[in-house]
């Protein structure tokens, strides 16, 4: 896609013992990079595990002209099957439960900003600005996180669905969630 730069969050390298603070501080680096691309007239697609709440709380998020997110998801049993197929015997039962739990949390957070925010805020990087969205509720028009289910799709179909989502998001140019006031909600 013309004018689009694609990055994977983990291409910066993930240190052993990476934690919430590391992820959030690194996300701020990615947001700063997106601000730079924006100055050059480019959009950035970042593939990673940072949910909308973290993106909006990143200090530099307000410098972006727009922010849209989605969740690429897969049913829990299929997630476990794919993990085993990709890395046979690598993951303990505890690690597999963690993968499934993180995915379930992402689904809940996508639907409702008040879904267990402590997962993000506890032990997080002090530079984050949680108050930007912490009063928002499910159904707030600023909180739009579609879930693209890949369960019954081959890689090619999932890729095509993601390309369609990106094209639509770029075409519709949604308003920046932090720069729009929801009716009856305080402006952040």
BAMI-634956 format. One line per 5 residues: their letters; for each residue x, y, z of C-alpha. Coordinates in nm, 3 decimals. Example, Ala and Ser with C-alpha at 12.3 -4.5 7.8 and 13.67 -1.06 7.14 Angstrom:
BAMI-634956
AS> 1.230:-0.450:0.780; 1.367:-0.106:0.714
end
This chain:
BAMI-634956
XXXXX> 0.000:0.000:0.000; 0.138:0.335:-0.100; 0.226:0.570:0.184; 0.215:0.294:0.447; 0.508:0.175:0.655
XXXXX> 0.466:-0.158:0.837; 0.659:-0.260:1.148; 0.645:-0.545:1.397; 0.683:-0.421:1.755; 0.933:-0.697:1.836
XXXXX> 1.175:-0.597:1.559; 1.344:-0.372:1.815; 1.438:-0.685:2.009; 1.274:-0.814:2.324; 1.505:-0.849:2.623
XXXXX> 1.471:-1.144:2.854; 1.252:-1.038:3.143; 1.066:-0.781:2.931; 0.777:-0.653:3.141; 0.488:-0.408:3.125
XXXXX> 0.716:-0.110:3.187; 0.949:-0.216:2.904; 0.653:-0.267:2.665; 0.500:0.072:2.745; 0.829:0.262:2.725
XXXXX> 0.903:0.087:2.394; 0.555:0.170:2.268; 0.627:0.538:2.330; 0.932:0.495:2.106; 0.708:0.348:1.835
XXXXX> 0.457:0.632:1.873; 0.744:0.883:1.836; 0.849:0.698:1.521; 0.491:0.721:1.390; 0.495:1.097:1.456
XXXXX> 0.809:1.118:1.242; 0.648:0.919:0.961; 0.343:1.143:0.986; 0.564:1.449:0.927; 0.684:1.274:0.610
XXXXX> 0.324:1.212:0.495; 0.328:0.841:0.578; 0.098:0.620:0.784; 0.238:0.348:1.010; 0.091:0.006:1.081
XXXXX> 0.242:-0.144:1.396; 0.183:-0.512:1.463; 0.218:-0.594:1.830; 0.048:-0.657:2.161; -0.018:-0.303:2.280
XXXXX> -0.392:-0.246:2.316; -0.576:0.079:2.248; -0.556:0.186:2.614; -0.176:0.175:2.606; -0.156:0.356:2.273
XXXXX> -0.383:0.637:2.394; -0.190:0.665:2.721; 0.147:0.700:2.547; 0.275:1.052:2.610; 0.318:1.133:2.239
XXXXX> -0.017:0.987:2.125; -0.173:1.335:2.117; 0.077:1.437:1.847; -0.069:1.189:1.600; -0.339:1.301:1.357
XXXXX> -0.526:0.974:1.403; -0.516:0.641:1.584; -0.702:0.326:1.487; -0.654:-0.020:1.627; -0.789:-0.369:1.581
XXXXX> -0.733:-0.707:1.741; -0.619:-0.994:1.522; -0.772:-1.285:1.709; -0.813:-1.661:1.695; -1.027:-1.897:1.901
XXXXX> -0.849:-2.024:2.211; -0.835:-2.389:2.103; -0.700:-2.289:1.762; -0.442:-2.060:1.928; -0.315:-2.357:2.129
XXXXX> -0.311:-2.580:1.819; -0.111:-2.319:1.625; 0.136:-2.273:1.910; 0.198:-2.646:1.923; 0.226:-2.671:1.545
XXXXX> 0.473:-2.382:1.530; 0.680:-2.464:1.839; 0.612:-2.828:1.932; 0.688:-2.891:2.298; 0.825:-2.541:2.364
XXXXX> 0.543:-2.403:2.579; 0.453:-2.530:2.926; 0.089:-2.562:3.026; 0.133:-2.247:3.238; 0.268:-2.053:2.937
XXXXX> -0.021:-2.175:2.722; -0.270:-2.058:2.986; -0.097:-1.719:2.984; -0.131:-1.692:2.604; -0.501:-1.773:2.625
XXXXX> -0.554:-1.538:2.922; -0.383:-1.248:2.743; -0.598:-1.307:2.435; -0.917:-1.313:2.645; -0.810:-0.992:2.817
XXXXX> -0.753:-0.826:2.477; -1.107:-0.923:2.369; -1.252:-0.773:2.686; -1.045:-0.455:2.654; -1.147:-0.419:2.289
XXXXX> -1.513:-0.417:2.393; -1.485:-0.208:2.710; -1.211:0.031:2.824; -1.301:-0.049:3.185; -1.228:-0.419:3.142
XXXXX> -0.955:-0.491:3.400; -0.742:-0.181:3.332; -0.512:-0.287:3.616; -0.356:-0.527:3.366; -0.207:-0.219:3.198
XXXXX> -0.169:0.025:3.483; -0.020:-0.188:3.761; 0.356:-0.197:3.731; 0.339:0.019:3.422; 0.570:0.291:3.301
XXXXX> 0.517:0.613:3.503; 0.507:0.826:3.186; 0.172:0.682:3.076; -0.139:0.907:3.081; -0.420:0.668:3.184
XXXXX> -0.656:0.956:3.270; -0.696:1.025:2.898; -0.946:0.740:2.870; -1.003:0.593:3.217; -1.351:0.749:3.249
XXXXX> -1.471:0.612:2.914; -1.729:0.333:2.912; -1.824:0.053:2.675; -2.007:0.196:2.377; -1.817:0.526:2.381
XXXXX> -1.778:0.621:2.012; -1.412:0.707:2.073; -1.341:0.346:2.174; -1.360:0.148:1.851; -1.158:-0.173:1.838
XXXXX> -1.281:-0.423:1.580; -1.179:-0.786:1.620; -1.059:-0.960:1.305; -1.108:-1.331:1.370; -0.852:-1.548:1.189
XXXXX> -0.975:-1.882:1.328; -1.107:-2.034:1.007; -0.879:-1.847:0.767; -0.558:-1.938:0.596; -0.273:-1.690:0.632
XXXXX> -0.348:-1.542:0.288; -0.712:-1.474:0.377; -0.619:-1.320:0.712; -0.367:-1.098:0.533; -0.630:-0.990:0.281
XXXXX> -0.875:-0.910:0.562; -0.613:-0.702:0.740; -0.530:-0.515:0.417; -0.903:-0.439:0.371; -0.929:-0.313:0.728
XXXXX> -0.624:-0.088:0.680; -0.759:0.047:0.350; -1.098:0.124:0.506; -0.942:0.288:0.812; -0.727:0.508:0.589
XXXXX> -1.019:0.591:0.359; -1.265:0.680:0.633; -1.004:0.886:0.821; -1.163:0.842:1.165; -1.122:1.125:1.413
XXXXX> -0.843:1.092:1.668; -1.007:0.940:1.979; -0.831:1.187:2.211; -0.935:1.489:2.007; -1.308:1.416:1.994
XXXXX> -1.541:1.471:2.285; -1.816:1.215:2.327; -2.157:1.368:2.407; -2.183:1.409:2.783; -1.820:1.311:2.840
XXX> -1.543:1.541:2.956; -1.294:1.642:2.690; -0.949:1.484:2.739
end
